[in-house]
Amino acid sequence: MNPSLLQRIEKVLSKGKDEGSLNNWEASFVDSIQKQHLRNPERELSQKQLNWFQKIEAKVLSNNPKKWLEEWDEEKAKKLAIAVSYYDHTEYYFADLVRWVKDNPTKVISERNYKKLVENKYAQKIIKALEGEPLYPAGSNVSVRSNNNLPPLLQRHRGELFFVIKPLNRAISAANGCRLYLVLSSKSAETFEIEERWIKKNKKNKKS
């Protein structure tokens, strides 16, 4: 293998892993062609391998341009945190990106990966919901709805009075009323995180 190509491979691996711009398959592929060279330095990459590597290389080297770093601000960081919290709960989507963000809290995610996590329709729906004022501020008295589709863990709490400790800036679903609230049970010292869609204003204590 051409020594300059080996240097390019090493650079892509180092930069890609450091910035989180390589997904699991890409990292595995580039790592495999590097190991291929270490096992047999005389062996050249196939044209298909070279084409794939050049595509990955272009992606990695274009990440985090200076302009993106200069544009990074608290608002972008806040939206990213919301998206990461959501996808961390789902566990099925963007797992490699979520892991990178959690493992690198002081680094700026690449613009490409930021858009993947934050600008899809599900994350945007959650972000829009959390940007609004909470329906139930801290100190509110709420009760669990009697919906037939209540989550199993809430079914034994139908109609139960809870006190809102605080609204949270997180969501675990993209449903309407997705904001989470930290609430305290009126029957015990238990606290719960519960979605807005499963609670309603408690009217039993309302003055006549």
Wavefront OBJ file of the C-alpha trace (Angstrom):
o trace
v 0.000 0.000 0.000
v 1.179 3.487 -0.809
v 2.580 5.070 2.416
v 0.658 8.286 1.749
v -2.595 6.296 1.542
v -1.820 4.658 4.890
v -1.300 8.117 6.405
v -4.675 9.196 5.018
v -6.335 6.143 6.554
v -4.763 6.855 9.930
v -5.845 10.501 9.735
v -9.436 9.568 8.891
v -9.587 7.091 11.777
v -8.116 9.553 14.262
v -10.159 12.570 13.202
v -13.355 10.594 12.634
v -13.316 8.928 16.049
v -12.275 12.109 17.833
v -15.101 14.153 16.289
v -17.716 11.402 16.156
v -18.133 11.783 12.398
v -17.714 8.053 11.689
v -20.687 5.782 12.206
v -20.096 2.241 13.443
v -19.910 0.692 9.971
v -17.545 3.371 8.637
v -15.220 3.093 11.620
v -15.167 -0.688 11.270
v -14.463 -0.470 7.534
v -11.577 1.998 7.835
v -10.162 0.031 10.752
v -10.321 -3.164 8.680
v -8.367 -1.730 5.731
v -5.757 -0.393 8.132
v -5.373 -3.863 9.685
v -5.293 -5.361 6.211
v -2.229 -3.251 5.466
v -0.539 -4.158 8.750
v -0.989 -7.848 7.960
v 0.185 -7.528 4.357
v 1.887 -4.198 3.499
v 2.270 -5.201 -0.164
v -1.434 -5.747 -0.725
v -3.258 -2.897 -2.454
v -6.862 -1.880 -1.808
v -9.405 -3.067 -4.323
v -11.086 -0.383 -6.408
v -14.296 -0.899 -4.442
v -12.445 -0.485 -1.123
v -10.699 2.623 -2.414
v -13.978 4.150 -3.605
v -15.581 3.575 -0.210
v -12.587 4.958 1.622
v -12.504 8.120 -0.502
v -16.209 8.696 0.183
v -15.694 8.311 3.942
v -12.548 10.445 3.842
v -14.378 13.313 2.123
v -17.114 13.170 4.751
v -14.695 13.174 7.697
v -12.414 15.914 6.395
v -15.346 18.224 5.680
v -16.596 18.040 9.279
v -16.479 20.897 11.803
v -15.419 23.746 9.561
v -14.376 26.892 11.380
v -17.680 28.617 10.536
v -19.691 25.868 12.309
v -17.564 26.115 15.430
v -18.016 29.884 15.481
v -21.807 29.482 15.119
v -22.071 27.012 18.006
v -24.012 28.520 20.909
v -26.111 27.683 23.963
v -29.291 27.388 21.882
v -27.798 24.675 19.670
v -26.384 22.922 22.739
v -29.815 23.010 24.401
v -31.561 21.512 21.354
v -28.884 18.855 21.060
v -29.344 17.899 24.730
v -33.094 17.470 24.187
v -32.557 15.275 21.127
v -29.870 13.181 22.834
v -32.107 12.593 25.860
v -34.941 11.439 23.582
v -32.841 9.117 21.432
v -30.981 7.777 24.451
v -34.346 6.594 25.764
v -35.457 5.006 22.473
v -32.129 3.121 22.184
v -32.879 2.151 18.565
v -31.867 5.223 16.585
v -28.599 7.177 16.334
v -27.067 5.070 19.114
v -23.508 5.727 17.905
v -24.076 9.501 17.758
v -25.757 9.580 21.174
v -22.886 7.596 22.672
v -20.322 9.974 21.178
v -22.099 13.075 22.551
v -22.361 11.544 26.027
v -18.715 10.462 25.972
v -17.478 13.854 24.733
v -19.408 16.537 26.670
v -16.820 19.271 25.994
v -16.598 18.721 22.231
v -18.758 20.188 19.464
v -20.637 17.630 17.394
v -20.156 17.898 13.628
v -22.698 19.934 11.682
v -23.742 16.870 9.673
v -24.436 14.811 12.796
v -26.120 17.714 14.570
v -28.600 17.958 11.704
v -29.231 14.209 11.826
v -30.027 14.285 15.532
v -31.781 17.632 15.877
v -33.398 18.524 12.565
v -35.455 15.382 11.929
v -39.236 15.679 12.324
v -39.419 13.772 15.621
v -36.746 15.782 17.412
v -38.195 19.005 16.009
v -41.647 18.140 17.360
v -40.214 17.540 20.825
v -38.081 20.684 20.776
v -41.088 22.788 19.725
v -43.171 21.313 22.555
v -40.484 21.999 25.147
v -39.941 25.567 23.965
v -43.479 26.444 25.061
v -44.552 27.266 28.612
v -45.230 24.175 30.751
v -48.950 23.488 31.122
v -48.447 22.689 34.797
v -45.948 24.915 36.658
v -44.199 23.881 39.858
v -46.665 23.632 42.739
v -49.615 22.568 40.581
v -52.005 19.870 41.784
v -52.602 17.281 39.064
v -54.175 13.861 38.812
v -53.539 10.899 36.545
v -56.016 10.579 33.700
v -58.282 7.548 33.322
v -57.300 6.782 29.725
v -57.518 3.154 28.638
v -54.073 3.436 27.045
v -52.256 4.520 30.222
v -48.790 2.956 30.529
v -48.875 -0.142 32.794
v -46.849 1.575 35.542
v -49.452 4.341 35.822
v -52.609 2.261 35.738
v -52.689 1.747 39.511
v -52.485 5.544 39.929
v -55.650 6.419 37.954
v -57.253 9.505 39.502
v -54.506 9.813 42.097
v -53.458 13.298 43.222
v -49.887 14.370 42.523
v -47.975 17.570 43.238
v -45.769 18.968 40.502
v -42.245 19.456 41.829
v -41.040 20.886 38.534
v -41.552 20.647 34.778
v -38.572 19.020 33.045
v -36.928 20.059 29.813
v -36.947 16.486 28.540
v -39.204 14.130 26.608
v -39.179 10.402 25.930
v -41.735 10.331 23.121
v -42.759 12.501 20.192
v -46.450 12.367 21.142
v -48.556 15.431 21.875
v -48.089 16.368 25.530
v -44.626 14.833 25.616
v -43.045 17.071 28.285
v -41.960 15.195 31.394
v -42.815 16.410 34.904
v -41.266 15.425 38.197
v -44.215 14.817 40.531
v -44.751 13.738 44.127
v -47.497 11.307 45.100
v -50.049 12.504 47.672
v -50.243 8.958 49.049
v -46.567 8.288 49.598
v -43.135 9.880 49.437
v -42.618 8.477 45.937
v -41.601 10.748 43.106
v -42.252 9.990 39.460
v -41.413 11.345 36.045
v -44.646 11.466 34.087
v -45.580 12.778 30.654
v -47.920 15.749 30.368
v -50.412 13.742 28.292
v -51.111 11.391 31.212
v -52.068 14.074 33.758
v -54.714 16.764 34.119
v -55.415 19.642 36.476
v -56.871 18.333 39.708
v -60.323 19.851 40.252
v -61.221 18.222 43.549
v -59.486 20.963 45.544
v -60.959 23.781 43.474
v -62.923 26.269 45.614
v -66.585 26.611 44.796
l 1 2 3 4 5 6 7 8 9 10 11 12 13 14 15 16 17 18 19 20 21 22 23 24 25 26 27 28 29 30 31 32 33 34 35 36 37 38 39 40 41 42 43 44 45 46 47 48 49 50 51 52 53 54 55 56 57 58 59 60 61 62 63 64 65 66 67 68 69 70 71 72 73 74 75 76 77 78 79 80 81 82 83 84 85 86 87 88 89 90 91 92 93 94 95 96 97 98 99 100 101 102 103 104 105 106 107 108 109 110 111 112 113 114 115 116 117 118 119 120 121 122 123 124 125 126 127 128 129 130 131 132 133 134 135 136 137 138 139 140 141 142 143 144 145 146 147 148 149 150 151 152 153 154 155 156 157 158 159 160 161 162 163 164 165 166 167 168 169 170 171 172 173 174 175 176 177 178 179 180 181 182 183 184 185 186 187 188 189 190 191 192 193 194 195 196 197 198 199 200 201 202 203 204 205 206 207 208
